[in-house]
Amino acid sequence: MSTTLTDRRITEGPELPVQKRRRRPTLGRMLLPIGVVVGLILVWQLACSVFNIPTYIIPSPVEVWQSLSENWAMLMQNTWPTLIESVLGFALGNLVAILLAVLFVHWKLAERALMPVAVFIRTIPIVAVAPVLVIMFGQGYTPKILIAALISFFPTLVNMVKGLESVDKQSLELLRVLSASRNEVLWKVRMFASLPYLFASLKIAAGNSVIGAIVAEWIGSQEGLGYLIIQATYNFNTPLLYATMTVASIMAVLFFGLIGLIERLVVTWEADVKA
């Protein structure tokens, strides 16, 4: 029996590892989080009714829904500026992070010189940077886009560097034997290996960019969801405050879902990547 298996292995060659395909999301997996959200909303409504919580402290889901309906036009009008700032900041921050990651992988001196600077910038609170940028660039789109870019930049830089360096050494040796150029190694091997790491960081940056835009609008703005949050807080309009936060959360979730959808279309294999 063992002799037959050995002969068969010698004849057919060693078994090659098979790449795992991503599992498609089933209806049950999609309904589970929806059910949890619905359950939390019901608990929220029940708690407000049983304990008679005042509206100015915590409004009930029904009151938040009424505020959403009554202020829908105003909410949508202020959603567009925040969306523009988030998307442009997301694109700018991640583009710079990817370009720097490629530079760091090919030029280690640049990594040793600039990575500490990137870490230092990351440690500065956004609420401290925002006023400086508003003073420098005014209350237009520019400071909001820059802040959204700053808050999206660092996770992508770190993950992209790790992804570009995660290439199998045997693959690199093979390309060197074949006299492949740096550009060929980058586009044919390194970029391919870095995609799971890149999308893991992009999903983090998707939510961060929305947060960055809203925080920037707190400092100086006459429009946007951040501006609405400040106005609702000052006027003790708690239902509008919760309605605005709901719209911002939905926007961030949709942004996250869009990145996840693109990932499923591009990265069709499973990878062990920790964000």
Helices and strands as residue ranges (DSSP letters): H 2-12, H 27-50, H 61-70, H 72-106, H 108-123, H 126-137, H 141-164, H 169-177, H 182-185, I 186-190, H 191-219, H 225-234, H 238-266
